[in-house]
Structures are given as structure tokens and as C-alpha cells.
Amino acid sequence: MNVYSIPLTIHATVYVKAATPEEAAQLGRSIQDRCFEVPEASDFGGDQVAISGHDFADPELPTVSLSPAMTTGQLGGLVELVERG
């Protein structure tokens, strides 16, 4: 079986721990319009952003994290063969 990649838009909510709305907006903007890796578990740093289901009061909640609930948008672009099976 072949493996193909197809670009998919994903809409997500970012949760930010900050002292002010301005600081939260600045941290939130730091991950917009860019490519980053989403590791299994990591605090924000470098090119990594965590997906966290932690409660908001949990001290383990990362400074910047994406909600595990996301909405898919449109498929777009070229269907590309990644690996022939």
C-alpha cells in the first residue's frame, strides 16, 4: 500500500499562561504563521509546542500549549507520494 501526504489546515486553540493580556498575545503571536514540531510532551521552546490536556490549575500546564481538541479545515494542494508500498 502506498503512503501519500496531503496538506490539511488545522484550527486550534492556544492556551497561554501570562500576567497580562498583552503578554499572552505576544506569546501567542510567537507561534503563528510558522512551522513547528509537536512532540509527545514538551514545554514551549525552540521549534516545539506541546499539546496539553492538563487542567488550567495544574502546575504541569506548559507556558504555551495547544488544546488537544482541534478542527480540520480544507484539504489543499497536491497529493504527494511519500513512500511506495
Biopython code that builds the backbone (N, CA, C, O; Angstrom):
import numpy as np
from Bio.PDB.StructureBuilder import StructureBuilder

atoms = [
    (1, "MET", "N", (0.845, -1.172, 0.000)),
    (1, "MET", "CA", (0.000, 0.000, 0.000)),
    (1, "MET", "C", (0.891, 1.236, 0.000)),
    (1, "MET", "O", (1.839, 1.307, 0.782)),
    (2, "ASN", "N", (0.609, 2.201, -0.853)),
    (2, "ASN", "CA", (1.362, 3.449, -0.918)),
    (2, "ASN", "C", (0.969, 4.384, 0.227)),
    (2, "ASN", "O", (-0.119, 4.268, 0.793)),
    (3, "VAL", "N", (1.863, 5.302, 0.555)),
    (3, "VAL", "CA", (1.585, 6.341, 1.548)),
    (3, "VAL", "C", (1.671, 7.689, 0.837)),
    (3, "VAL", "O", (2.643, 7.968, 0.135)),
    (4, "TYR", "N", (0.639, 8.527, 1.027)),
    (4, "TYR", "CA", (0.567, 9.845, 0.404)),
    (4, "TYR", "C", (0.453, 10.918, 1.474)),
    (4, "TYR", "O", (-0.063, 10.662, 2.562)),
    (5, "SER", "N", (0.933, 12.115, 1.170)),
    (5, "SER", "CA", (0.722, 13.260, 2.059)),
    (5, "SER", "C", (-0.176, 14.263, 1.337)),
    (5, "SER", "O", (-0.050, 14.478, 0.132)),
    (6, "ILE", "N", (-1.074, 14.863, 2.094)),
    (6, "ILE", "CA", (-1.981, 15.879, 1.576)),
    (6, "ILE", "C", (-2.009, 17.019, 2.601)),
    (6, "ILE", "O", (-2.294, 16.765, 3.771)),
    (7, "PRO", "N", (-1.724, 18.258, 2.206)),
    (7, "PRO", "CA", (-1.797, 19.373, 3.149)),
    (7, "PRO", "C", (-3.209, 19.513, 3.728)),
    (7, "PRO", "O", (-4.196, 19.391, 3.003)),
    (8, "LEU", "N", (-3.297, 19.766, 5.020)),
    (8, "LEU", "CA", (-4.575, 19.920, 5.700)),
    (8, "LEU", "C", (-4.476, 21.094, 6.663)),
    (8, "LEU", "O", (-3.563, 21.151, 7.487)),
    (9, "THR", "N", (-5.406, 22.024, 6.563)),
    (9, "THR", "CA", (-5.472, 23.131, 7.503)),
    (9, "THR", "C", (-6.079, 22.634, 8.809)),
    (9, "THR", "O", (-7.099, 21.945, 8.806)),
    (10, "ILE", "N", (-5.444, 22.988, 9.929)),
    (10, "ILE", "CA", (-5.956, 22.626, 11.246)),
    (10, "ILE", "C", (-6.140, 23.905, 12.055)),
    (10, "ILE", "O", (-5.234, 24.733, 12.147)),
    (11, "HIS", "N", (-7.325, 24.051, 12.638)),
    (11, "HIS", "CA", (-7.634, 25.192, 13.501)),
    (11, "HIS", "C", (-7.538, 24.712, 14.938)),
    (11, "HIS", "O", (-8.153, 23.710, 15.305)),
    (12, "ALA", "N", (-6.767, 25.424, 15.752)),
    (12, "ALA", "CA", (-6.540, 25.002, 17.132)),
    (12, "ALA", "C", (-6.647, 26.198, 18.069)),
    (12, "ALA", "O", (-6.583, 27.351, 17.642)),
    (13, "THR", "N", (-6.808, 25.903, 19.343)),
    (13, "THR", "CA", (-6.800, 26.927, 20.381)),
    (13, "THR", "C", (-5.468, 26.847, 21.109)),
    (13, "THR", "O", (-5.008, 25.764, 21.473)),
    (14, "VAL", "N", (-4.858, 28.001, 21.316)),
    (14, "VAL", "CA", (-3.603, 28.045, 22.073)),
    (14, "VAL", "C", (-3.924, 28.561, 23.478)),
    (14, "VAL", "O", (-4.632, 29.557, 23.631)),
    (15, "TYR", "N", (-3.407, 27.888, 24.490)),
    (15, "TYR", "CA", (-3.534, 28.335, 25.874)),
    (15, "TYR", "C", (-2.191, 28.919, 26.298)),
    (15, "TYR", "O", (-1.144, 28.318, 26.062)),
    (16, "VAL", "N", (-2.227, 30.101, 26.928)),
    (16, "VAL", "CA", (-1.022, 30.824, 27.299)),
    (16, "VAL", "C", (-1.125, 31.255, 28.756)),
    (16, "VAL", "O", (-2.110, 31.872, 29.160)),
    (17, "LYS", "N", (-0.099, 30.928, 29.543)),
    (17, "LYS", "CA", (-0.017, 31.430, 30.914)),
    (17, "LYS", "C", (0.780, 32.734, 30.868)),
    (17, "LYS", "O", (1.931, 32.749, 30.431)),
    (18, "ALA", "N", (0.160, 33.830, 31.323)),
    (18, "ALA", "CA", (0.815, 35.140, 31.273)),
    (18, "ALA", "C", (0.208, 36.045, 32.344)),
    (18, "ALA", "O", (-0.890, 35.794, 32.840)),
    (19, "ALA", "N", (0.943, 37.099, 32.688)),
    (19, "ALA", "CA", (0.479, 38.051, 33.707)),
    (19, "ALA", "C", (-0.558, 39.028, 33.153)),
    (19, "ALA", "O", (-1.414, 39.508, 33.895)),
    (20, "THR", "N", (-0.486, 39.326, 31.847)),
    (20, "THR", "CA", (-1.386, 40.313, 31.247)),
    (20, "THR", "C", (-1.892, 39.823, 29.897)),
    (20, "THR", "O", (-1.280, 38.943, 29.291)),
    (21, "PRO", "N", (-3.001, 40.381, 29.418)),
    (21, "PRO", "CA", (-3.464, 40.017, 28.080)),
    (21, "PRO", "C", (-2.441, 40.358, 26.989)),
    (21, "PRO", "O", (-2.325, 39.638, 25.997)),
    (22, "GLU", "N", (-1.714, 41.438, 27.173)),
    (22, "GLU", "CA", (-0.698, 41.835, 26.200)),
    (22, "GLU", "C", (0.432, 40.809, 26.121)),
    (22, "GLU", "O", (0.892, 40.456, 25.035)),
    (23, "GLU", "N", (0.871, 40.337, 27.296)),
    (23, "GLU", "CA", (1.915, 39.311, 27.323)),
    (23, "GLU", "C", (1.408, 38.015, 26.687)),
    (23, "GLU", "O", (2.133, 37.349, 25.949)),
    (24, "ALA", "N", (0.155, 37.669, 26.983)),
    (24, "ALA", "CA", (-0.434, 36.467, 26.389)),
    (24, "ALA", "C", (-0.495, 36.586, 24.864)),
    (24, "ALA", "O", (-0.180, 35.634, 24.150)),
    (25, "ALA", "N", (-0.897, 37.747, 24.374)),
    (25, "ALA", "CA", (-0.964, 37.957, 22.925)),
    (25, "ALA", "C", (0.418, 37.857, 22.297)),
    (25, "ALA", "O", (0.573, 37.273, 21.224)),
    (26, "GLN", "N", (1.426, 38.425, 22.963)),
    (26, "GLN", "CA", (2.792, 38.362, 22.440)),
    (26, "GLN", "C", (3.281, 36.911, 22.368)),
    (26, "GLN", "O", (3.861, 36.505, 21.361)),
    (27, "LEU", "N", (3.054, 36.139, 23.416)),
    (27, "LEU", "CA", (3.454, 34.733, 23.403)),
    (27, "LEU", "C", (2.671, 33.951, 22.355)),
    (27, "LEU", "O", (3.236, 33.100, 21.669)),
    (28, "GLY", "N", (1.385, 34.227, 22.225)),
    (28, "GLY", "CA", (0.571, 33.566, 21.222)),
    (28, "GLY", "C", (1.043, 33.866, 19.806)),
    (28, "GLY", "O", (1.089, 32.978, 18.955)),
    (29, "ARG", "N", (1.392, 35.129, 19.561)),
    (29, "ARG", "CA", (1.893, 35.508, 18.228)),
    (29, "ARG", "C", (3.205, 34.810, 17.901)),
    (29, "ARG", "O", (3.549, 34.655, 16.729)),
    (30, "SER", "N", (3.932, 34.391, 18.914)),
    (30, "SER", "CA", (5.231, 33.762, 18.657)),
    (30, "SER", "C", (5.104, 32.421, 17.939)),
    (30, "SER", "O", (6.095, 31.923, 17.403)),
    (31, "ILE", "N", (3.915, 31.825, 17.913)),
    (31, "ILE", "CA", (3.761, 30.552, 17.215)),
    (31, "ILE", "C", (2.874, 30.647, 15.976)),
    (31, "ILE", "O", (2.617, 29.631, 15.332)),
    (32, "GLN", "N", (2.398, 31.850, 15.627)),
    (32, "GLN", "CA", (1.525, 31.943, 14.459)),
    (32, "GLN", "C", (2.330, 32.002, 13.172)),
    (32, "GLN", "O", (3.470, 32.467, 13.152)),
    (33, "ASP", "N", (1.717, 31.524, 12.104)),
    (33, "ASP", "CA", (2.301, 31.574, 10.760)),
    (33, "ASP", "C", (3.700, 30.974, 10.684)),
    (33, "ASP", "O", (4.574, 31.527, 10.018)),
    (34, "ARG", "N", (3.915, 29.874, 11.345)),
    (34, "ARG", "CA", (5.207, 29.206, 11.259)),
    (34, "ARG", "C", (5.022, 27.707, 11.394)),
    (34, "ARG", "O", (3.951, 27.224, 11.760)),
    (35, "CYS", "N", (6.055, 27.007, 11.099)),
    (35, "CYS", "CA", (6.057, 25.557, 11.204)),
    (35, "CYS", "C", (6.779, 25.173, 12.490)),
    (35, "CYS", "O", (7.825, 25.738, 12.811)),
    (36, "PHE", "N", (6.229, 24.222, 13.218)),
    (36, "PHE", "CA", (6.879, 23.750, 14.430)),
    (36, "PHE", "C", (6.523, 22.297, 14.647)),
    (36, "PHE", "O", (5.559, 21.792, 14.071)),
    (37, "GLU", "N", (7.296, 21.628, 15.474)),
    (37, "GLU", "CA", (7.040, 20.242, 15.819)),
    (37, "GLU", "C", (6.176, 20.183, 17.069)),
    (37, "GLU", "O", (6.285, 21.027, 17.958)),
    (38, "VAL", "N", (5.318, 19.172, 17.122)),
    (38, "VAL", "CA", (4.506, 18.941, 18.305)),
    (38, "VAL", "C", (4.946, 17.597, 18.889)),
    (38, "VAL", "O", (4.454, 16.546, 18.479)),
    (39, "PRO", "N", (5.874, 17.636, 19.847)),
    (39, "PRO", "CA", (6.347, 16.391, 20.453)),
    (39, "PRO", "C", (5.288, 15.818, 21.380)),
    (39, "PRO", "O", (4.290, 16.478, 21.670)),
    (40, "GLU", "N", (5.498, 14.606, 21.840)),
    (40, "GLU", "CA", (4.533, 13.977, 22.740)),
    (40, "GLU", "C", (4.397, 14.739, 24.051)),
    (40, "GLU", "O", (3.290, 14.860, 24.575)),
    (41, "ALA", "N", (5.491, 15.251, 24.588)),
    (41, "ALA", "CA", (5.435, 16.031, 25.823)),
    (41, "ALA", "C", (6.603, 17.007, 25.838)),
    (41, "ALA", "O", (7.765, 16.606, 25.780)),
    (42, "SER", "N", (6.274, 18.299, 25.918)),
    (42, "SER", "CA", (7.340, 19.297, 25.964)),
    (42, "SER", "C", (6.755, 20.641, 26.355)),
    (42, "SER", "O", (5.616, 20.951, 26.004)),
    (43, "ASP", "N", (7.513, 21.429, 27.068)),
    (43, "ASP", "CA", (7.139, 22.812, 27.296)),
    (43, "ASP", "C", (7.570, 23.600, 26.074)),
    (43, "ASP", "O", (8.411, 23.138, 25.302)),
    (44, "PHE", "N", (7.010, 24.771, 25.891)),
    (44, "PHE", "CA", (7.335, 25.611, 24.745)),
    (44, "PHE", "C", (8.815, 25.942, 24.743)),
    (44, "PHE", "O", (9.377, 26.348, 25.760)),
    (45, "GLY", "N", (9.428, 25.766, 23.609)),
    (45, "GLY", "CA", (10.836, 26.112, 23.489)),
    (45, "GLY", "C", (11.334, 25.738, 22.118)),
    (45, "GLY", "O", (10.977, 24.687, 21.586)),
    (46, "GLY", "N", (12.147, 26.580, 21.547)),
    (46, "GLY", "CA", (12.683, 26.299, 20.220)),
    (46, "GLY", "C", (11.563, 26.154, 19.226)),
    (46, "GLY", "O", (10.691, 27.018, 19.141)),
    (47, "ASP", "N", (11.572, 25.079, 18.474)),
    (47, "ASP", "CA", (10.530, 24.823, 17.490)),
    (47, "ASP", "C", (9.583, 23.739, 17.982)),
    (47, "ASP", "O", (9.137, 22.905, 17.194)),
    (48, "GLN", "N", (9.269, 23.739, 19.276)),
    (48, "GLN", "CA", (8.372, 22.744, 19.845)),
    (48, "GLN", "C", (7.237, 23.429, 20.589)),
    (48, "GLN", "O", (7.451, 24.388, 21.330)),
    (49, "VAL", "N", (6.032, 22.926, 20.380)),
    (49, "VAL", "CA", (4.860, 23.395, 21.112)),
    (49, "VAL", "C", (4.116, 22.157, 21.581)),
    (49, "VAL", "O", (3.855, 21.249, 20.792)),
    (50, "ALA", "N", (3.775, 22.117, 22.862)),
    (50, "ALA", "CA", (3.095, 20.952, 23.430)),
    (50, "ALA", "C", (1.613, 20.969, 23.107)),
    (50, "ALA", "O", (1.010, 22.034, 22.973)),
    (51, "ILE", "N", (1.030, 19.790, 22.984)),
    (51, "ILE", "CA", (-0.419, 19.624, 23.025)),
    (51, "ILE", "C", (-0.707, 19.128, 24.426)),
    (51, "ILE", "O", (-0.240, 18.060, 24.822)),
    (52, "SER", "N", (-1.481, 19.907, 25.182)),
    (52, "SER", "CA", (-1.655, 19.599, 26.596)),
    (52, "SER", "C", (-3.120, 19.523, 26.971)),
    (52, "SER", "O", (-3.906, 20.413, 26.645)),
    (53, "GLY", "N", (-3.476, 18.456, 27.656)),
    (53, "GLY", "CA", (-4.813, 18.315, 28.209)),
    (53, "GLY", "C", (-4.835, 18.592, 29.705)),
    (53, "GLY", "O", (-5.815, 18.294, 30.388)),
    (54, "HIS", "N", (-3.732, 19.171, 30.214)),
    (54, "HIS", "CA", (-3.657, 19.468, 31.649)),
    (54, "HIS", "C", (-4.740, 20.460, 32.054)),
    (54, "HIS", "O", (-5.120, 21.334, 31.275)),
    (55, "ASP", "N", (-5.233, 20.314, 33.286)),
    (55, "ASP", "CA", (-6.153, 21.276, 33.861)),
    (55, "ASP", "C", (-5.442, 22.622, 33.982)),
    (55, "ASP", "O", (-4.228, 22.669, 34.180)),
    (56, "PHE", "N", (-6.191, 23.709, 33.864)),
    (56, "PHE", "CA", (-5.565, 25.039, 33.921)),
    (56, "PHE", "C", (-4.859, 25.304, 35.243)),
    (56, "PHE", "O", (-3.911, 26.088, 35.272)),
    (57, "ALA", "N", (-5.279, 24.685, 36.329)),
    (57, "ALA", "CA", (-4.647, 24.879, 37.644)),
    (57, "ALA", "C", (-3.445, 23.969, 37.850)),
    (57, "ALA", "O", (-2.714, 24.123, 38.828)),
    (58, "ASP", "N", (-3.233, 23.031, 36.950)),
    (58, "ASP", "CA", (-2.135, 22.074, 37.083)),
    (58, "ASP", "C", (-0.797, 22.775, 36.855)),
    (58, "ASP", "O", (-0.615, 23.408, 35.815)),
    (59, "PRO", "N", (0.149, 22.680, 37.800)),
    (59, "PRO", "CA", (1.452, 23.330, 37.596)),
    (59, "PRO", "C", (2.219, 22.762, 36.398)),
    (59, "PRO", "O", (3.162, 23.388, 35.916)),
    (60, "GLU", "N", (1.820, 21.582, 35.916)),
    (60, "GLU", "CA", (2.470, 20.981, 34.747)),
    (60, "GLU", "C", (1.973, 21.569, 33.427)),
    (60, "GLU", "O", (2.513, 21.244, 32.369)),
    (61, "LEU", "N", (0.940, 22.440, 33.472)),
    (61, "LEU", "CA", (0.454, 23.084, 32.254)),
    (61, "LEU", "C", (1.579, 23.917, 31.656)),
    (61, "LEU", "O", (2.098, 24.810, 32.326)),
    (62, "PRO", "N", (1.974, 23.646, 30.397)),
    (62, "PRO", "CA", (3.070, 24.410, 29.786)),
    (62, "PRO", "C", (2.720, 25.892, 29.659)),
    (62, "PRO", "O", (1.547, 26.266, 29.678)),
    (63, "THR", "N", (3.739, 26.718, 29.530)),
    (63, "THR", "CA", (3.525, 28.154, 29.358)),
    (63, "THR", "C", (2.707, 28.433, 28.102)),
    (63, "THR", "O", (1.785, 29.248, 28.128)),
    (64, "VAL", "N", (3.037, 27.765, 27.012)),
    (64, "VAL", "CA", (2.283, 27.872, 25.765)),
    (64, "VAL", "C", (1.977, 26.453, 25.307)),
    (64, "VAL", "O", (2.884, 25.633, 25.161)),
    (65, "SER", "N", (0.696, 26.164, 25.081)),
    (65, "SER", "CA", (0.320, 24.823, 24.626)),
    (65, "SER", "C", (-0.909, 24.900, 23.735)),
    (65, "SER", "O", (-1.685, 25.853, 23.796)),
    (66, "LEU", "N", (-1.067, 23.880, 22.913)),
    (66, "LEU", "CA", (-2.245, 23.772, 22.070)),
    (66, "LEU", "C", (-3.247, 22.840, 22.733)),
    (66, "LEU", "O", (-2.870, 21.847, 23.355)),
    (67, "SER", "N", (-4.512, 23.165, 22.594)),
    (67, "SER", "CA", (-5.574, 22.303, 23.085)),
    (67, "SER", "C", (-5.556, 21.000, 22.293)),
    (67, "SER", "O", (-5.279, 21.018, 21.094)),
    (68, "PRO", "N", (-5.847, 19.863, 22.942)),
    (68, "PRO", "CA", (-5.901, 18.609, 22.197)),
    (68, "PRO", "C", (-7.128, 18.532, 21.278)),
    (68, "PRO", "O", (-7.177, 17.671, 20.400)),
    (69, "ALA", "N", (-8.106, 19.406, 21.462)),
    (69, "ALA", "CA", (-9.282, 19.436, 20.587)),
    (69, "ALA", "C", (-9.015, 20.400, 19.434)),
    (69, "ALA", "O", (-8.809, 21.593, 19.660)),
    (70, "MET", "N", (-9.017, 19.901, 18.221)),
    (70, "MET", "CA", (-8.740, 20.714, 17.038)),
    (70, "MET", "C", (-9.803, 20.454, 15.986)),
    (70, "MET", "O", (-10.481, 19.427, 16.006)),
    (71, "THR", "N", (-9.938, 21.405, 15.061)),
    (71, "THR", "CA", (-10.894, 21.294, 13.973)),
    (71, "THR", "C", (-10.140, 21.275, 12.658)),
    (71, "THR", "O", (-9.247, 22.093, 12.442)),
    (72, "THR", "N", (-10.485, 20.364, 11.793)),
    (72, "THR", "CA", (-9.826, 20.320, 10.490)),
    (72, "THR", "C", (-10.543, 21.249, 9.525)),
    (72, "THR", "O", (-11.760, 21.426, 9.584)),
    (73, "GLY", "N", (-9.752, 21.837, 8.634)),
    (73, "GLY", "CA", (-10.277, 22.700, 7.591)),
    (73, "GLY", "C", (-10.221, 21.983, 6.259)),
    (73, "GLY", "O", (-10.454, 20.777, 6.173)),
    (74, "GLN", "N", (-9.912, 22.734, 5.230)),
    (74, "GLN", "CA", (-9.898, 22.214, 3.873)),
    (74, "GLN", "C", (-8.626, 21.436, 3.565)),
    (74, "GLN", "O", (-7.536, 21.800, 4.007)),
    (75, "LEU", "N", (-8.784, 20.353, 2.797)),
    (75, "LEU", "CA", (-7.619, 19.716, 2.184)),
    (75, "LEU", "C", (-7.165, 20.632, 1.068)),
    (75, "LEU", "O", (-7.987, 21.257, 0.399)),
    (76, "GLY", "N", (-5.879, 20.713, 0.865)),
    (76, "GLY", "CA", (-5.416, 21.596, -0.189)),
    (76, "GLY", "C", (-4.112, 21.122, -0.765)),
    (76, "GLY", "O", (-3.381, 20.340, -0.157)),
    (77, "GLY", "N", (-3.844, 21.601, -1.924)),
    (77, "GLY", "CA", (-2.559, 21.308, -2.530)),
    (77, "GLY", "C", (-2.503, 19.947, -3.172)),
    (77, "GLY", "O", (-3.508, 19.263, -3.360)),
    (78, "LEU", "N", (-1.312, 19.597, -3.491)),
    (78, "LEU", "CA", (-1.007, 18.401, -4.249)),
    (78, "LEU", "C", (-0.996, 17.156, -3.370)),
    (78, "LEU", "O", (-0.457, 17.175, -2.264)),
    (79, "VAL", "N", (-1.589, 16.084, -3.863)),
    (79, "VAL", "CA", (-1.468, 14.778, -3.215)),
    (79, "VAL", "C", (-0.126, 14.222, -3.654)),
    (79, "VAL", "O", (0.098, 13.984, -4.841)),
    (80, "GLU", "N", (0.777, 14.014, -2.685)),
    (80, "GLU", "CA", (2.147, 13.642, -2.998)),
    (80, "GLU", "C", (2.477, 12.253, -2.473)),
    (80, "GLU", "O", (2.208, 11.931, -1.316)),
    (81, "LEU", "N", (3.062, 11.439, -3.341)),
    (81, "LEU", "CA", (3.515, 10.109, -2.942)),
    (81, "LEU", "C", (4.717, 10.256, -2.010)),
    (81, "LEU", "O", (5.714, 10.883, -2.368)),
    (82, "VAL", "N", (4.619, 9.677, -0.821)),
    (82, "VAL", "CA", (5.690, 9.747, 0.179)),
    (82, "VAL", "C", (6.507, 8.455, 0.151)),
    (82, "VAL", "O", (7.736, 8.486, 0.217)),
    (83, "GLU", "N", (5.813, 7.323, 0.052)),
    (83, "GLU", "CA", (6.502, 6.029, 0.044)),
    (83, "GLU", "C", (5.672, 5.026, -0.750)),
    (83, "GLU", "O", (4.465, 4.884, -0.559)),
    (84, "ARG", "N", (6.358, 4.353, -1.628)),
    (84, "ARG", "CA", (5.710, 3.313, -2.436)),
    (84, "ARG", "C", (5.704, 2.021, -1.626)),
    (84, "ARG", "O", (6.723, 1.609, -1.073)),
    (85, "GLY", "N", (4.529, 1.392, -1.568)),
    (85, "GLY", "CA", (4.383, 0.194, -0.755)),
    (85, "GLY", "C", (4.457, -1.083, -1.520)),
    (85, "GLY", "O", (4.347, -2.161, -0.935)),
]
sb = StructureBuilder()
sb.init_structure("model")
sb.init_model(0)
sb.init_chain("A")
sb.init_seg("    ")
for serial, (resi, resn, name, xyz) in enumerate(atoms, 1):
    if name == "N":
        sb.init_residue(resn, " ", resi, " ")
    sb.init_atom(name, np.array(xyz, "f"), 0.0, 1.0, " ", f" {name:<3s}", serial, name[0])
structure = sb.get_structure()
